[in-house]
Amino acid sequence: MMYQKAERDTMYFIGVTTGKSSIMKVFPRWMEAMGIDLEIKGIDLPIHAEPEAYQEAVRFIKEDPRSKGALVTTHKIDLYLAARDLFDFLDPYALAFSELSSISKSPDGILLRGHAKDPITCGMAMEEFIPENHWRDHSEAEVMIMGAGGSAISMCAYFLREDFAGNQPRKITVCNRSQPRLDSLREICEKLNRGSVQMAYRLTPETWQNDEVLKGMPGSSLIVNATGLGKDRPGSPISDGVPFPEDALVWEINYRGSLEFMHQARRQEKSRNLLIEDGWMYFIYGWTQVIAEVIHREIRGELLYRLSKIASEA
């Protein structure tokens, strides 16, 4: 790609089709609300681009004074593997998961920093709707995660934090259509788990296999769709009519798309007393916490919810 030196302070969005993302409309309004002169530009790279393409993008950001950082989607692992040696600092999650979602610079602009923010922002999003002592109050409750990609890894990492001992789900079951992703997730979880949470990994290439796992979930469990079905492509990982556990927490981590999984839960909301959450705050936290690294300013509390309102209006 031909990279031109930024004429204004700039943050980049490294993805595949960034121009189609609503963040391009939302970001300027956020900056206006915070009184910050920072523009956003997209860097579109094909999925699994050549290592040189990732190195070129990171080196440009590192060397251009007015290029302040970037949020990375889709390319989190490939970019890390190709360009990790260009970073002066990588946070523990980036090192543990071999991925990064956030590129920023130190306040003096000298050091290039890489963070894997998903385990943090995923936890923030869950804390929006999971009661603080849910697992302590419902010791029988479990977690079922459908999908074994980056979001699923982040959720497991959040639940396996040692400081949550005594307030963790009894068991986490991860279901996925392919074995390699399950194996990768298992490898990471075995490093993080100190034995306080029982882990299960289920190969479920067929919908009915997810149905069977769901039927066995205890009441008050958390059921998560992290497959991409209902967003990137239509469909749901479960069949219509399969019963959710009573009093379950149901999380559809997407906020746009056909969202069949969430609609399935809605049809049982009253009869099964479900608490249903979409992925809106996951999106908000995912962007705002990377922006916070780039601008060196905390985005929490009232400011965060003001930005969420601006985004929803946009």
N, C-alpha and C positions, 0 to 999 in steps of 0.2 A: 504494500500500500504506500501511497505518497502521503507522508505526514507533514503538515505545515505547522510551524511554531505558532502557539496560541497568542493572539493579540490581547485577549482578556483572560483573567483567571478562569480556568476551565476544568470541569470534572467530566470524565468519560463514562460511557455505558458500553461495556464490551459484551456483545451478544451475537445474535445471528441476524435478526431483522429488527434492529432497535428502533427504526423510524416508525414502526407500527405500534410501539408501546405507548400507553397513555402517560407514562412518566415524562415524556417529552413536553406534554402540555402542563403537567402538574408541577414539574421542577421549577420553572420560572416563577410560578405563583408562590411556591414555598420560599424561594430566595427573596422575593419581594416582601413577603410577610416577615421574614427574619432580618431584613435590611442588609442583605449580603449581595455583593456584585460577583456572581459566579454563574457561568453558563454551562450548559450540558451539551455534549456532542456524542454521537454514536460511533462505535467502531464495530463494523460487521465483519465477522470471520466465519468461514464455513465450519460446520461441526467437525471436530477432529482435524483441525487445520495442521499444516506442517509446523514443527517446532520453531522454525525460523520466523514464522508469522507472529507467534506469541512473543518471542524474544524481541522482535522489532517493535511491537506495540509497547511492551514494558520499558524497553530502553528509551523510546521516545518520551514517555511520561517521566521517566527518571531524569532525563537530561534537559527537558524543556522547563525553564523556570516558572512559566505561568500555567503549566499543566499540573494540577494539584492532586489528582488521584483518579480512581475509577471504581465502579461497581462491576463485578463480573458475574454473568449468568452463563449457563450451559457449558462454558469452557473452564470451569473451576479447577478440575483435575488436570486437564491437558496443559493449561497455562502454568500451573504450579510446577508440573514435571519439566516443562520446557525452560522456564525462566526463573526458577527458584534461586539460582546463583546470583541473580541480579539484585536481590533484595538484601538490605542491610539488617533487617529484622523480620522474623516470622514468628507469629504467636504460637502458643502450644497446640491449639486446635489445628492450625495449618500444618504443623509438623506431624501431628498425630494422624490426621486424615489425608495428608498429601493433597490438599486443595486449598484454594483461597477465593474469597468473594469480595475482598476489600483491598484496594491499593491506595495508600496515602503517603504523605511525607511528614517528617518531623516538623515541628513549628518553625525551625530555621530553614526548612526546605532542603536540607542536606541529605538526610537519611530516607531511603525508600523502605516503606513498611508494608507487610502483607498480613492480613488477618482472615481467618475463617470465622465469619460472624454467625453462620447459621445455627450452631449449637446454642448461642446466646439469644439470638432473635427468636428462634423457635420456642425457647423456654419462656421468653417474654410474652409471646402470643398465647401460649397455653395458660400462663398465669392470669390472662384476661378472663378466662371462663372456668378454669378448674379451681374449685374452692381450695383455700390455702391448706387445710388439713384433710383433704379428701381421702388420701390413702391411709392415713391414720384412723379416720373415722369409718372407713369401709375396708377393713383388712382383707376381705375376700375378693375385692375388685382387682381386675387385671387390665392389661392393655393389649389390644389387637391392632397391629399396623399392617395395612396392605400396601405393598411396595417396599423396595429395599434400596432405593437411591439415596441421594444426599440428604433429603428431608428426613427419611427414616433413620439414618445414621445419627442425625442431629437430635432427634427425639430420644433415641436410646441413650446417647451421651448425656442428655439433660437428666433423664430419670436415674442414671447410674452414678450421678455425682455423690461423692462420699458425704458431703454435708447435708444430704437429704436422708441419711440413715434414720429409720424409724418412721419416715413418711414417704415411702416409695410403694409402687405397685408390687403386689406379690409375685406377679409373673408378667413377662412381655413376650408375646408371640408375634413374630414377623412372618408374613406370608408374601411370597413372590413367585412370579411366573418362571424365572430362570435361576438356575443353581449358582452360576458364578457370582451374581450380586449378593445372594445370600451368604456365600462363602466369604466375600469381602467384608460384609457387615459383621459376620460372626467373628472374624479375626480382630476387628476393631473392638467389638464389645467384650471379647475375652480379655483384652488388655485393660479395659476400663472397669469391668465388674469385679467387685471384691467379694462376690458370693452372696450379697444381700438380696439380689433379685434373680429369680429363676428365668432363664432365657430359653425360648423354643424357636426353631427356624423351620418353616413349613414350605415345601415346594408345592405351589398351587397353580399349575398352568391352566386349570379349568375353573370356571366360575363356581361350580357346585362344590369344589373343594374349599373355597373361601366360605361358602354357605355353611358347611359342616363345622368349620372352626368357629364361626360367628354363633352358631346355635349352642356351642359349648361355653360361651363366655358368661361368667357370673353377673349378677345384677350390679349396677353402678360402675361397670367397666367403661373404659375409654376405647372407642372404636374409630379408627382413622383411615381415611382414604388418602394415601400418598402415592397413588399409581400414575397420576396424570390423566386417567380416564375421566371424562367430563370436562376436560380443559383442552388438552392438546388433540384429543380425538374423542368422539362421542362414546358413551357407554358407562358402565359401572362395574366394579370388581365383584359385586354380589347380585343375586337374582332378585327380581321383584317379589315382594311378599315374604322373604325370609325374615323371621322375627329378630329384632334387636333385643338385647337384654333389657329388662325393666330398669328404669332409673339410669340408663346409660348416658354417658357423655359422647356425643357424636361430632367428629371434626372432619369436615371437608376442607382440605388445606388450600383449595382453589377458591377464588372469589369471582371468577368470570368463566364463561363457557356454558355448556349445556347442564352441567352439575346434576347428572342423573342420581348419583349417590345421595346427595343432599335431599333431593325431592323424594327419594325412597324413604329416607328418615322422616321427612315432614309428614308423610302419610301415616306414620305410626307415632307421631309426636305426642298426641294426647293419650292414646290407648296404652303406650308403653312408658309414658312420663319421661320423654327424652329431653335432654338439653342439647341443642344443636348449634354449632358454630361454623361459620364459613372462614375463608382464608384472608379476609380483608385486613385484619390487624397483623397477620403474618407478613403481608405485603408492606404495610406501613412500617413495621419494625425493621423489616429487611432493608428497606431503602434508608430510613432515617438514621439507623445506627451506623451505616457506612458513611453517610453524609457527615455524621458527627465526627468520625475519624478524620475526614478530609478538611473540615472547617475548624476542628479543634474546639468544639462547643457541644456541651451535653444537650441532647434532645430527649427530654422525658416530661412526664407530668402534663401540666396545662399546655405547654408548647406542643408536645406530641399530639394531643387530642385536637388542638387547633389546626395542625397540619393535616390530620386525618380528615377533618371537616372540609378543609380546602380541597383535598384530593377527591372527596366524594362529590363535591359540587362541580368539580372539573370533569 
